[in-house]
Amino acid sequence: MSSPTQTEIELQAAAFRRLQKHLMQDRTDVHNIDMMNLAGFCRNCLSRWYQEASAERGIEMTKDEARELYYGMTMDAWKADYQTPADDTQKEAFDTAFKENVTKG
């Protein structure tokens, strides 16, 4: 696979920023547990991937700093403003999704 062109990189970055905005501002009603159960990733996954990419480039970033990029605020503030309790069915599905998508390897 060839390296992406600068234009492709810029378009990918623009699409990524739009996803980030969508999750931070447009769809605060969509909970991480639902994203994980349906898609196998959530805001925390995105922040972890960003943190890992930063580390690969020698840029230090804490988990909390990375998460603020996907919540638009601290995770505690997000939870207080938007998160509702998960029911038992959601929790059970999350355990499965987490094992399949995050802890495999």
NORRA-V426644 format. One line per field, one symbol per residue. psi: psi as a letter, one per 20 degrees, with the letter a starting at -180 (. if undefined). Layout:
psi = ???
This chain:
psi = pqqqrhggghgggghghhgggghhghliioqghggghhijrahhgghghggghghhjjopprghgghhhihjrqhgggghhhpqqqrhgggghggggghhhgjq.
